[in-house]
Amino acid sequence: MNDYQLLCCHENPHNGRVYFAKNNQRRWIPSGEHMKEYGFDWDLVKTYAAEQIASYELMSPLPHPRLEYRPGTMSVGEIREFIGNQVCGKGVEFGAASSPFPTALESQVEYADLFDHSLISSPYHNHHTYARHEYVKCKYLTGMEVMVGIPDRSLDFIIASHVIEHLRNPLQAMETAWTRLKPEGKLVLMVPHRDLTFDKNRDITSLEHIVLDYERPLKERDFMHFYDFYENAFVAPNPFEKAVEMFNSDASDIHYHTWNEGSFLEMVQYFSDHIRKWSDITYYPHLPNEQANEFYFILKK
């Protein structure tokens, strides 16, 4: 591991973060323990101004390289790092925005989204949900259901954190991911648990409904997701009127589908039995703390 720099910035939005920088890219080092595990020397850390840091592309944080799975006692950050250590090689992350998922030091990650949020043309540029106001640079402007520009059998991994619930056709997205992965490649999914989000008053999406979305896509069925969302999640005074407005908007961003671990596993198993075969299905349930609203799947081709 040569030709790298260690950079620190005490200005907003960095607030003392230390970065591993190489090839004009930077990766956050989350703690002193991480520094120690990677063998980084504090004496090599240089302090930069925010505008200098901004000249380095934001990339995935470095996970703690020796984390082990501890059921029930891990933080969200720790289990994400534990999972990130399981992917290496070349991959693509969808929907990273300002919070790229941690990946192993040796990994090569590119980013994809419907919009490049670093550009003012994006409807989410400087959106309040992206508090750090800095974003990964997207190589691919495409969605998970089509993955335009990404060749078949070209990736060792695909990551999507809190993305699949935003898709009209999750089985199609899964099939497209399967085709883009190399043999033994991994699809890594972080999925919000219905009961632990604003979706808690909505019904779990049935497998039958998801299969219909795959076999017979229908705009009228898509619209009913909008109506359900604005009636039971982001409750609007007139749910139908709001659903019509957002259904026809380029900036619409709802949860089409809702799952818990069991219903998501049912969908994954259906995909593996009837569409494309996963050689291995691994999942980790949501963590028992108030900040943990997600569960985790690693699907191996």
Order of alpha helices (4+ residues) and beta strands (2+ residues): beta-beta-beta-alpha-beta-alpha-beta-alpha-beta-beta-beta-beta-alpha-beta-alpha-alpha-alpha-alpha-beta-beta
